[in-house]
Amino acid sequence: RTKDAVRELDNLQYRKMKKLLFQEAHNGPAVEAQEEEEEQDHGVGRTGTVNSVGSNQSIPSMSISASSQSSSVNSLPDASDDKSELDMMEGDHTVMSNSSVIHLKPEEENYREEGDPRTRASDPQSSPQVSRHKSHYRNREHFATIRTASLVTRQMQEHEQDSELREQMSGYKRMRRQHQKQLMTLENKLKAEMDEHRLRLDKDLETQRNNFAAEMEKLIKKHQAAMEKEAKVMANEEKKFQQHIQAQQKKELNSFLESQKRGYKLRKEQLKEELNENQSTPKKEKREWLSKQEENIQHFQAEEEANLLRRQRQYLELECRRFKRRMLLGRHNLEQDLVREELNKRQTQKDLEHAMLLRQHESMQELEFRHLNTIQKMRCELIRLQHQTELTNQLEYNKRRERELRRKHVMEVRQQP
C-alpha cells in the first residue's frame, strides 16, 4: 500500500509538471537562463553537436529526479514511463566517431522525415504517430533544462576536452603556418642572396669586358697610328726615290745635251772645212748644203734626245714600280703583324673571359647547391618536428580515449543491475 501510494503521488506530480511544461511551451519561453541554455542545446543538437553518452543517459534520470522531488523513497516510474524512456532511448540515434559520440535528436529526424517527400509518401500512416512522438519528445526535452551537478560537471569536462582538441588542432595549424612562413622567409633570403651574387658576378664580367674593350680600342688606335706613320714614310721614301732618279736623269740629260752641242760644233766645223777645201762650189750651194747638214744634225740630235727621255721615263716608271712593290710588301707584312697581334690579344681576352665565366658558373652552382642543401635541411627538420607533433598528439589522443573508455566502462559496470 505504501508503494502504491508513493507511485500515485509520483504520477500525479509528474502529470502536473508535464502540464506546466506543456503550457509554457505553448505560451512562449520565459526569459530564464535555463531555457536559454535549452535553446542553445536544441540549436546545437540540430546541427549535429558532439555530446557524450552520459548526456544521453541523463534524460531518464532527470525525469526520475523530477518525479521524485517530494519523496525520499527512490521509486521506479510506471510502465508508461518505462515505455516512454525506452522509446526516447531508441529515438536517440548515436554515431560513434573517432573522438566522441554524435547524437541525432528526434526533432532532427522528424524534421528530415517531414522534409523528405519520399519518406512522407512511403509512410502516410505513421504521420499521427510521428506528430505524437514529436510533441512527446519536445515535452521530454523540456526536462533537459533541469540539470544535475554530475551532468553539468560532465559537460564541463567534455567542453574542456573539446577545447583541448581545438587548442591542439589550432596549435598544429599554427605550427604548420609558422613552418611555411619560415620556409618562405628562408627561400626569400636565399633568393635575395642569389640575386646579389648574380649581380656581383655580372658586374665583374661587365667590368672585365669594358677593360678588354678599352685595351682593344687602344691597340686598334695604336695600329692605325702605325699604319698612318708607315703610309707617310712610304710616301716620303717614294718622293725621295723619284727625286733622286729624276736628279740623275737630269744630270745625264744635261751631259747628253752638252755632248750633243760639242758634237754639233765639231761637225759644223768639219763641214765648213770640207766646203772650204772645195773651192769650185758656189757659195749659195755651200750655204744650202751647210744648212741642210745642220738640220740633219739637229734632227738626229733631237731624235737621240727623245730616245733618251723615253728611256729615262721608262726607267723611272720601272724603278718606281719596284720601289712601290717593296714598300707594299713591307706594308703588307706590317699589317699582318698588327692583325696577328690584334687576334692574339682578342684570343687572350676571350680565354680570360671564358675562364671567368667558368669560375662564375662554378660559384653559382656551389651557391645553388648550398642553398638547396639548406632548404632541404630545414624542410627535413620541419617535417621531423611536424611528425613528432602529430605523433605526440596521437599519443595524447589515444591516452584520452583510453581514459574515456575506462570511465565509460566503469560507469556501465556501475549502472548494471
C-alpha positions as CSV (number, residue, x, y, z in Angstrom):
1,R,0.0,0.0,0.0
2,T,2.8,2.4,0.8
3,K,4.5,1.7,-2.6
4,D,1.1,2.2,-4.4
5,A,0.6,5.5,-2.6
6,V,4.1,6.7,-3.4
7,R,3.6,5.7,-7.0
8,E,0.3,7.6,-7.3
9,L,1.9,10.7,-5.8
10,D,4.8,10.5,-8.2
11,N,2.5,10.0,-11.1
12,L,0.3,13.0,-10.0
13,Q,3.4,15.3,-9.7
14,Y,4.7,14.1,-13.0
15,R,1.4,14.9,-14.7
16,K,1.4,18.3,-13.1
17,M,4.9,19.1,-14.2
18,K,4.2,17.8,-17.7
19,K,1.1,20.1,-17.9
20,L,3.1,23.1,-16.7
21,L,5.8,22.5,-19.2
22,F,3.3,21.9,-22.0
23,Q,1.6,25.2,-21.2
24,E,5.0,27.0,-21.1
25,A,5.8,25.5,-24.5
26,H,2.5,26.9,-25.9
27,N,2.6,30.3,-24.2
28,G,6.1,31.1,-25.2
29,P,9.5,30.7,-23.4
30,A,10.2,32.6,-20.3
31,V,13.3,34.8,-20.0
32,E,15.4,32.5,-17.9
33,A,19.0,31.3,-18.1
34,Q,17.9,27.6,-18.1
35,E,15.6,28.0,-21.1
36,E,18.3,29.9,-22.9
37,E,20.7,27.0,-22.3
38,E,17.9,24.7,-23.5
39,E,17.5,26.7,-26.7
40,Q,21.3,26.6,-27.2
41,D,21.3,22.9,-26.6
42,H,18.5,22.5,-29.2
43,G,20.3,24.6,-31.8
44,V,23.5,22.7,-31.3
45,G,21.7,19.4,-31.3
46,R,20.1,20.2,-34.7
47,T,23.5,20.9,-36.2
48,G,24.9,17.7,-35.1
49,T,26.9,18.8,-32.0
50,V,29.2,16.4,-30.0
51,N,27.6,15.0,-26.8
52,S,28.7,12.2,-24.7
53,V,26.9,9.0,-23.6
54,G,26.3,10.5,-20.2
55,S,24.1,13.3,-21.6
56,N,22.1,10.7,-23.4
57,Q,21.6,8.7,-20.2
58,S,20.8,11.8,-18.1
59,I,17.2,12.3,-19.6
60,P,15.6,9.3,-17.8
61,S,17.5,10.2,-14.6
62,M,16.2,13.7,-14.8
63,S,12.6,12.5,-15.3
64,I,13.0,10.2,-12.3
65,S,14.6,13.0,-10.2
66,A,11.8,15.4,-11.2
67,S,9.1,12.9,-10.4
68,S,10.6,12.1,-7.0
69,Q,11.1,15.6,-5.7
70,S,8.7,15.4,-2.8
71,S,9.6,11.9,-1.7
72,S,12.8,10.5,-0.2
73,V,11.9,6.9,-1.4
74,N,13.5,6.0,-4.7
75,S,10.6,4.6,-6.7
76,L,10.6,3.5,-10.3
77,P,8.1,5.1,-12.8
78,D,5.3,3.1,-14.1
79,A,5.1,1.0,-17.2
80,S,4.1,4.0,-19.4
81,D,7.2,6.0,-18.2
82,D,9.4,3.0,-18.8
83,K,8.0,2.7,-22.3
84,S,8.4,6.4,-23.0
85,E,12.0,6.2,-21.7
86,L,12.7,3.2,-23.9
87,D,11.2,5.0,-26.9
88,M,13.3,8.0,-26.2
89,M,16.4,5.9,-25.8
90,E,15.6,4.2,-29.1
91,G,14.8,7.6,-30.7
92,D,18.3,8.9,-30.0
93,H,20.5,7.5,-32.7
94,T,24.2,7.7,-31.7
95,V,27.0,7.6,-34.2
96,M,30.4,6.7,-32.9
97,S,33.2,8.9,-34.3
98,N,36.9,8.9,-33.6
99,S,36.7,11.4,-30.7
100,S,33.2,11.3,-29.3
101,V,29.6,10.2,-29.8
102,I,27.3,12.3,-32.1
103,H,23.6,12.3,-31.2
104,L,20.9,13.0,-33.7
105,K,18.0,14.4,-31.9
106,P,14.5,13.1,-32.6
107,E,13.4,16.6,-33.8
108,E,16.1,16.4,-36.5
109,E,14.9,13.0,-37.6
110,N,11.2,14.2,-37.6
111,Y,12.3,17.3,-39.5
112,R,14.1,15.1,-42.0
113,E,11.1,12.9,-42.3
114,E,8.8,15.8,-42.8
115,G,11.2,17.5,-45.2
116,D,11.7,14.3,-47.3
117,P,8.7,13.8,-49.6
118,R,9.7,10.3,-50.5
119,T,9.6,9.3,-46.9
120,R,6.3,11.1,-46.3
121,A,4.8,9.4,-49.3
122,S,6.0,6.0,-48.5
123,D,4.7,6.0,-44.9
124,P,1.5,8.1,-44.7
125,Q,0.0,6.1,-41.8
126,S,2.8,6.9,-39.4
127,S,2.2,10.7,-39.6
128,P,-0.1,10.9,-36.5
129,Q,2.4,8.7,-34.5
130,V,5.3,10.9,-35.7
131,S,3.5,14.1,-34.6
132,R,2.6,12.4,-31.2
133,H,6.3,11.4,-30.8
134,K,7.4,14.9,-31.7
135,S,5.3,16.6,-29.1
136,H,6.2,13.9,-26.6
137,Y,9.9,14.4,-27.3
138,R,9.6,18.1,-27.1
139,N,7.9,17.9,-23.7
140,R,10.5,15.4,-22.6
141,E,13.3,17.7,-23.9
142,H,11.9,20.5,-21.6
143,F,13.0,18.3,-18.7
144,A,16.6,18.7,-20.0
145,T,16.7,22.2,-18.5
146,I,16.7,20.7,-15.0
147,R,20.3,19.5,-14.9
148,T,22.1,17.7,-12.1
149,A,25.5,18.6,-10.8
150,S,27.0,15.5,-12.3
151,L,25.6,16.3,-15.7
152,V,27.0,19.9,-15.5
153,T,30.4,18.5,-14.4
154,R,30.4,16.0,-17.2
155,Q,29.5,18.7,-19.8
156,M,32.2,21.0,-18.5
157,Q,34.7,18.1,-18.8
158,E,33.6,17.4,-22.3
159,H,33.8,21.1,-23.1
160,E,37.4,21.2,-21.7
161,Q,38.2,18.1,-23.8
162,D,36.8,19.7,-26.9
163,S,38.7,22.9,-26.1
164,E,41.8,20.8,-25.7
165,L,41.2,19.2,-29.1
166,R,40.6,22.6,-30.7
167,E,43.7,24.0,-29.0
168,Q,45.7,21.0,-30.1
169,M,44.4,21.4,-33.7
170,S,44.9,25.2,-33.7
171,G,48.5,24.7,-32.3
172,Y,49.1,22.2,-35.1
173,K,47.8,24.6,-37.7
174,R,49.8,27.4,-36.2
175,M,52.9,25.3,-36.3
176,R,52.2,24.5,-40.0
177,R,51.8,28.2,-40.8
178,Q,54.9,29.0,-38.9
179,H,56.8,26.3,-40.8
180,Q,55.5,27.6,-44.1
181,K,56.5,31.2,-43.1
182,Q,60.0,30.0,-42.1
183,L,60.4,28.2,-45.4
184,M,59.2,31.3,-47.3
185,T,61.5,33.6,-45.3
186,L,64.4,31.3,-45.9
187,E,63.6,31.0,-49.6
188,N,63.3,34.8,-50.0
189,K,66.6,35.3,-48.1
190,L,68.4,32.8,-50.3
191,K,66.8,34.2,-53.4
192,A,68.0,37.7,-52.4
193,E,71.5,36.3,-51.7
194,M,71.4,34.6,-55.1
195,D,70.3,37.8,-56.9
196,E,73.0,39.8,-55.1
197,H,75.6,37.2,-56.0
198,R,74.5,37.1,-59.6
199,L,74.5,40.9,-59.8
200,R,78.1,41.0,-58.4
201,L,79.2,38.4,-60.9
202,D,77.6,40.2,-63.8
203,K,79.2,43.5,-62.6
204,D,82.6,41.8,-62.5
205,L,82.1,40.3,-66.0
206,E,80.9,43.7,-67.4
207,T,84.0,45.4,-65.8
208,Q,86.3,42.9,-67.4
209,R,84.6,43.3,-70.8
210,N,84.8,47.0,-70.5
211,N,88.5,46.8,-69.7
212,F,89.1,44.4,-72.6
213,A,87.2,46.7,-74.9
214,A,89.3,49.7,-73.8
215,E,92.5,47.7,-74.3
216,M,91.4,46.6,-77.7
217,E,90.4,50.1,-78.7
218,K,93.8,51.4,-77.5
219,L,95.5,48.7,-79.5
220,I,93.5,49.5,-82.6
221,K,94.3,53.2,-82.3
222,K,98.0,52.3,-81.9
223,H,97.8,50.1,-85.1
224,Q,96.1,52.9,-87.0
225,A,98.7,55.3,-85.9
226,A,101.4,52.9,-87.0
227,M,99.8,52.4,-90.4
228,E,99.4,56.1,-90.9
229,K,103.0,56.6,-90.0
230,E,104.1,53.8,-92.3
231,A,102.0,55.4,-95.2
232,K,103.7,58.8,-94.6
233,V,107.1,57.1,-94.5
234,M,106.3,55.3,-97.8
235,A,105.1,58.5,-99.5
236,N,108.3,60.3,-98.4
237,E,110.5,57.5,-99.5
238,E,108.8,57.3,-102.8
239,K,109.1,61.0,-103.3
240,K,112.8,61.0,-102.4
241,F,113.4,58.0,-104.7
242,Q,111.7,59.7,-107.6
243,Q,113.6,62.9,-106.9
244,H,116.9,61.0,-106.8
245,I,116.2,59.3,-110.1
246,Q,115.0,62.5,-111.7
247,A,118.1,64.3,-110.5
248,Q,120.3,61.6,-112.0
249,Q,118.3,61.6,-115.2
250,K,118.6,65.4,-115.3
251,K,122.4,65.2,-114.9
252,E,122.5,62.6,-117.6
253,L,120.3,64.8,-119.9
254,N,122.5,67.8,-119.3
255,S,125.7,65.9,-120.0
256,F,124.0,64.4,-123.1
257,L,122.9,67.9,-124.3
258,E,126.5,69.2,-123.7
259,S,128.0,66.4,-125.6
260,Q,125.4,67.0,-128.4
261,K,126.4,70.7,-128.5
262,R,130.1,69.8,-128.7
263,G,129.4,67.2,-131.4
264,Y,127.3,69.7,-133.3
265,K,130.0,72.3,-133.2
266,L,132.7,69.8,-134.3
267,R,130.5,68.5,-137.1
268,K,129.8,72.1,-138.2
269,E,133.5,72.9,-138.3
270,Q,134.2,69.8,-140.2
271,L,131.5,70.6,-142.7
272,K,132.9,74.1,-143.1
273,E,136.4,72.8,-143.6
274,E,135.1,70.4,-146.3
275,L,133.4,73.3,-148.0
276,N,136.5,75.4,-147.8
277,E,138.5,72.7,-149.4
278,N,136.1,72.5,-152.4
279,Q,136.5,76.0,-153.9
280,S,134.7,75.2,-157.1
281,T,131.3,75.0,-155.4
282,P,129.4,78.3,-155.3
283,K,128.7,80.0,-152.0
284,K,125.0,79.7,-152.3
285,E,125.1,76.0,-152.8
286,K,127.6,75.8,-149.9
287,R,125.2,77.7,-147.6
288,E,122.2,75.5,-148.7
289,W,124.2,72.3,-148.3
290,L,125.5,73.5,-144.9
291,S,122.1,74.4,-143.7
292,K,120.8,71.1,-144.8
293,Q,123.5,69.3,-142.9
294,E,122.9,71.3,-139.8
295,E,119.2,70.5,-140.0
296,N,120.1,66.8,-140.3
297,I,122.4,67.0,-137.4
298,Q,119.8,68.8,-135.3
299,H,117.1,66.3,-136.3
300,F,119.4,63.4,-135.3
301,Q,120.2,65.0,-132.0
302,A,116.5,65.7,-131.3
303,E,115.8,62.0,-132.0
304,E,118.6,60.9,-129.7
305,E,117.3,63.3,-127.0
306,A,113.8,62.0,-127.4
307,N,115.1,58.4,-127.1
308,L,117.0,59.3,-124.0
309,L,114.0,61.0,-122.4
310,R,111.8,57.9,-123.3
311,R,114.4,55.6,-121.8
312,Q,114.6,57.7,-118.7
313,R,110.9,57.8,-118.3
314,Q,110.6,54.1,-118.7
315,Y,113.4,53.6,-116.2
316,L,111.7,56.0,-113.8
317,E,108.4,54.1,-114.0
318,L,110.1,50.8,-113.7
319,E,112.1,51.8,-110.6
320,C,109.0,53.5,-109.0
321,R,107.0,50.2,-109.5
322,R,109.8,48.2,-108.0
323,F,110.1,50.7,-105.1
324,K,106.3,50.6,-104.6
325,R,106.3,46.8,-104.7
326,R,108.9,46.7,-102.0
327,M,107.1,49.3,-99.9
328,L,103.7,47.5,-100.4
329,L,105.2,44.2,-99.3
330,G,106.7,45.8,-96.3
331,R,103.2,47.4,-95.6
332,H,101.5,44.1,-96.0
333,N,103.9,42.4,-93.7
334,L,103.4,45.2,-91.2
335,E,99.6,44.8,-91.5
336,Q,99.8,41.1,-91.0
337,D,101.9,41.6,-87.9
338,L,99.4,44.1,-86.5
339,V,96.4,41.8,-87.3
340,R,98.2,38.9,-85.8
341,E,98.9,40.9,-82.7
342,E,95.2,42.0,-82.5
343,L,94.0,38.4,-83.0
344,N,96.3,37.2,-80.2
345,K,95.0,39.9,-78.0
346,R,91.4,39.0,-78.7
347,Q,92.1,35.4,-78.1
348,T,93.8,36.1,-74.8
349,Q,90.8,38.3,-73.8
350,K,88.3,35.6,-74.8
351,D,90.3,32.9,-72.9
352,L,90.3,35.2,-69.8
353,E,86.6,35.9,-70.2
354,H,85.8,32.2,-70.7
355,A,87.8,31.3,-67.6
356,M,85.9,34.0,-65.6
357,L,82.6,32.6,-66.9
358,L,83.6,29.1,-65.8
359,R,84.6,30.4,-62.3
360,Q,81.3,32.3,-62.1
361,H,79.3,29.2,-63.2
362,E,81.1,27.1,-60.6
363,S,80.5,29.7,-57.9
364,M,76.8,29.9,-58.9
365,Q,76.5,26.1,-58.9
366,E,78.1,25.9,-55.5
367,L,75.9,28.6,-54.1
368,E,72.8,26.9,-55.5
369,F,73.9,23.5,-54.1
370,R,74.4,25.2,-50.7
371,H,71.0,26.9,-50.8
372,L,69.3,23.7,-51.8
373,N,71.0,21.8,-49.1
374,T,70.0,24.5,-46.6
375,I,66.4,24.4,-47.7
376,Q,66.3,20.6,-47.7
377,K,67.8,20.5,-44.2
378,M,65.2,23.0,-43.0
379,R,62.4,21.0,-44.7
380,C,63.6,17.8,-43.1
381,E,63.8,19.4,-39.7
382,L,60.3,20.9,-40.1
383,I,58.9,17.6,-41.3
384,R,60.5,15.9,-38.4
385,L,59.0,18.4,-35.9
386,Q,55.6,18.1,-37.6
387,H,55.7,14.3,-37.5
388,Q,56.8,14.4,-33.8
389,T,54.0,16.8,-33.0
390,E,51.5,14.5,-34.9
391,L,52.8,11.5,-33.0
392,T,52.6,13.3,-29.7
393,N,49.1,14.5,-30.5
394,Q,48.1,11.0,-31.5
395,L,49.5,9.5,-28.3
396,E,47.7,12.1,-26.2
397,Y,44.5,11.4,-28.1
398,N,45.0,7.6,-27.6
399,K,45.5,8.2,-23.8
400,R,42.5,10.4,-23.6
401,R,40.3,7.9,-25.5
402,E,41.6,5.1,-23.2
403,R,40.7,7.2,-20.1
404,E,37.2,8.0,-21.6
405,L,36.7,4.3,-22.4
406,R,37.8,3.2,-18.9
407,R,35.4,5.8,-17.4
408,K,32.6,4.7,-19.7
409,H,33.2,1.0,-18.8
410,V,33.3,1.8,-15.1
411,M,30.1,3.8,-15.4
412,E,28.4,1.0,-17.4
413,V,29.6,-1.6,-14.8
414,R,28.2,0.6,-12.0
415,Q,24.9,1.0,-13.9
416,Q,24.4,-2.7,-14.3
417,P,21.7,-4.2,-12.1
